[in-house]
Amino acid sequence: MSVLKLSHDVMTRGGGEAGCGFNSRIHGKSHREATANIPHGPRYGAYSAGWELADKMIREGKLYYVHNFHNSHECSGHAFPYGGKFVCETCTFPGWATLEKPWWTIKCYQDGNAWCCVGADFEDLQASDCFAFGDTREEAIKNYGDIYATKETTTEDISA
């Protein structure tokens, strides 16, 4: 079973534009990316409302979602969501291989006076190493990303 809850898991009416908007947010699309090709009107409003519901639940620490940690890479291309994964026109075409790593699926919530960012494999603080803390939500996410970027670099160095 996937750790990502999608519109049909959360919304009583998970279909249509609202469900698509909700799922777009869970898979990492920004509001601008998610609504770029939808003309303003009822469809746009429903799609936007679904996206905003998912965003609210994410900010409240209720949902796992895909966070784009791939801000820049060696090809200088731009990572963007396509077909439920992040790809790059420059370095992943042809074939549209994914840039997304399993650790990009996170949940962030307040824990006392700090924020905690956890990965999908998180069990608890003693059994897991897929977490990071910060004074703010953004800092916890950045610290989590820094840990995994270091792990990937270390792993690549060892395997080379």
C-alpha positions in Angstrom: 0.0 0.0 0.0 1.3 3.4 -0.9 2.0 5.9 1.8 0.5 8.7 -0.4 -3.2 9.2 0.2 -4.8 10.5 -2.9 -8.2 12.2 -3.5 -10.2 9.0 -3.4 -8.7 8.2 0.1 -9.5 11.6 1.6 -12.4 13.3 -0.3 -16.0 12.0 -0.2 -16.2 13.1 -3.8 -12.6 12.5 -4.9 -13.2 12.6 -8.7 -13.4 15.3 -11.2 -11.3 18.5 -11.2 -11.2 18.8 -7.4 -9.7 15.3 -7.2 -7.2 16.1 -10.0 -6.1 19.3 -8.2 -5.7 17.4 -4.9 -3.6 14.7 -6.5 -1.5 17.3 -8.4 -0.5 18.9 -5.1 0.3 15.4 -3.5 2.6 14.7 -6.5 4.5 18.0 -6.1 2.9 20.4 -8.6 2.9 24.0 -7.6 -0.5 25.8 -7.9 0.7 27.7 -11.0 1.8 24.4 -12.7 -1.4 22.6 -11.7 -3.7 25.3 -13.0 -1.7 26.7 -15.9 -3.8 25.2 -18.7 -7.2 25.5 -17.1 -9.2 28.6 -18.1 -10.8 30.5 -15.2 -14.3 29.3 -14.4 -16.0 26.3 -12.7 -13.3 23.8 -13.7 -10.5 26.1 -12.5 -12.3 26.8 -9.2 -12.8 23.0 -8.5 -9.3 22.1 -9.5 -7.9 25.0 -7.4 -10.0 24.0 -4.4 -8.8 20.4 -4.5 -5.1 21.6 -4.7 -5.7 24.0 -1.8 -7.3 21.3 0.3 -4.3 19.0 -0.1 -2.0 22.0 0.6 -3.8 22.8 3.8 -3.7 19.1 4.9 0.0 19.0 4.1 0.8 22.2 6.1 -1.1 20.7 9.0 1.1 17.6 8.9 -1.8 15.3 7.9 -0.5 14.0 4.6 2.6 12.6 2.9 3.5 14.3 -0.4 6.3 14.5 -2.9 8.6 17.5 -2.4 10.9 18.5 -5.2 14.4 18.4 -3.7 15.9 18.5 -7.2 16.4 22.3 -7.5 19.4 22.2 -9.8 21.5 19.5 -11.3 24.5 19.0 -13.6 22.6 19.6 -16.8 21.3 23.0 -15.6 17.8 21.9 -16.8 14.6 22.3 -14.8 13.0 19.5 -13.0 9.2 19.5 -13.4 6.4 17.0 -12.6 5.2 14.9 -15.5 3.1 11.7 -15.2 3.4 11.6 -11.4 7.2 11.9 -11.3 9.8 14.7 -11.8 11.6 14.7 -15.1 13.9 17.1 -17.0 13.7 17.8 -20.8 17.4 18.2 -20.9 18.9 15.2 -19.1 16.1 12.6 -18.9 14.7 12.8 -22.4 14.3 10.4 -24.3 12.5 8.0 -22.2 11.5 10.5 -19.5 13.4 8.7 -16.7 12.5 9.9 -13.3 14.7 12.3 -11.3 12.6 11.6 -8.2 14.1 9.6 -5.4 12.1 7.5 -2.9 13.1 9.9 -0.1 11.3 12.8 -1.7 8.1 11.5 -0.2 7.8 13.4 3.1 5.5 14.6 5.9 6.3 17.6 8.1 4.6 18.4 11.4 5.1 20.4 14.5 6.6 18.5 17.5 6.6 20.6 20.6 8.4 23.8 19.7 10.2 22.3 16.7 9.2 21.0 13.3 10.0 17.4 12.2 10.3 16.3 8.6 10.0 12.5 8.1 10.4 10.2 5.1 8.0 7.5 4.1 10.0 4.8 5.8 9.8 6.5 9.2 8.8 4.3 12.1 10.1 6.1 15.2 13.1 8.1 16.3 15.0 5.0 17.6 14.4 2.7 14.6 14.6 5.3 11.8 17.2 7.7 10.4 14.9 9.3 7.8 14.0 12.4 9.8 15.2 15.9 10.6 14.2 18.8 12.9 14.1 22.5 12.4 12.9 25.7 14.1 10.5 26.2 11.1 8.7 23.9 8.7 11.0 25.1 5.9 14.1 24.5 7.9 13.1 21.0 8.9 12.5 20.2 5.2 15.9 21.7 4.2 17.7 19.8 6.9 16.1 16.6 5.8 17.1 17.3 2.2 20.7 18.1 3.3 20.9 14.8 5.1 19.9 12.8 2.0 21.9 14.8 -0.4 24.9 14.0 1.8 24.0 10.3 1.9 23.7 10.2 -1.9 27.1 11.9 -2.4 28.7 9.5 0.2 27.1 6.5 -1.5 28.2 7.6 -5.0 31.8 8.2 -3.7 31.9 4.7 -2.1 30.6 3.0 -5.2 33.0 4.9 -7.6 
